Amino acid sequence: MTKQEFVDQVAAKSGLSRRDAGKAVDAFLSSVTDALKQGDSVSFTGFGKFSTAQRAAREGVNPRNPGQKVQIPAATVPRFQAGSSLKQALKS
């Protein structure tokens, strides 16, 4: 599903215009991104939790030259943990 398809579904289910639904989706994504940038987590009871995690520096292999080792720097990565209601909905 693309972002535009998602906006169309939000508009249909909420009764908002496509323009207003697009603004709502953009505001949601921006708010989650800003919270994660600040190191906070965003939880939706039953749906899931967006958070960040630290990935340690490690040594990898260059795919073009498998004999060459490369250093992969440490990074902060996004994480999502599915909530119980979402897991249950996917099982049925």
N, C-alpha and C positions, 0 to 999 in steps of 0.2 A: 504494500500500500504506500503510495506516495503522500507527500505532505498535502498536496491539493485534494487528493481523494479523502484524506483524513478531515480536512477542513470542510469538504462537502458533507461528510457524515455528521460532523458536529453541527453544522447548519441545519441539516434535516432533523436531527434528534432534539435540538434545542429550540428550534423555531426562530433562530437568528438569521439575519441575512448572511450571504457568503462573505461579504466584506467584514461584518462584525465578528463572524466565526473565525475568519483569518486573523483578525486582530487579537482575539482571545487566545488562539493557538500560539501566535507569536509571543504574546505576553507570558503565557505559561512556560514556553521554552526558554525565554529570556530570564524569567524568575528562577527556574531550576538551574540554569547555567550560572547565574550570578551567585546563588547559594553555594554551589559546588566550588566555584572559584574562591570563595571565602573560607572553604573548608567545612562548611556546614553540610548536614544531610537533610534530605527531603523525604518525609514518610507520609504515605497514604494508607491508612488502616485498611487492611484486607487486600489492597492492591499491591503494594511493595514499597521499597525504600531505595532511593537514589543516594549514593555516597561516593567518596573517593578513597583510593588506597595508594600506598606507596609501592612502586615496583623497584626492586633493588637493581643496581648496575650488574651487568653480567657479560660474559663473553659469548659471542655468537659466531656463525660461519657465514662467509660471503657466498651467496647462492651462485654467483657467476664463477667463483674460484673456490671450490670447497676446501682447498688446502689453506686458504687464508683466513685467519681469525680476526674478528673485529670486536671492539668494545662497544657495547650498547649501554648508553648512559641511564642513570636512574630517572624515573619519571613518576608523575602523579597521573593515575588513570581513573576513569569513571567506573563505577560498579552499580549493578542493579540486583536487588534481592527480591524475588517474587513473594508476595504475601499469600496467606492461606486461601483467601477467596479466589484469587487469580489461579492458583494451582488447582483448586477444586473445579473451577470452571473449565480448565483445559483437560481435566481427566474425564469429564462426562461428555 
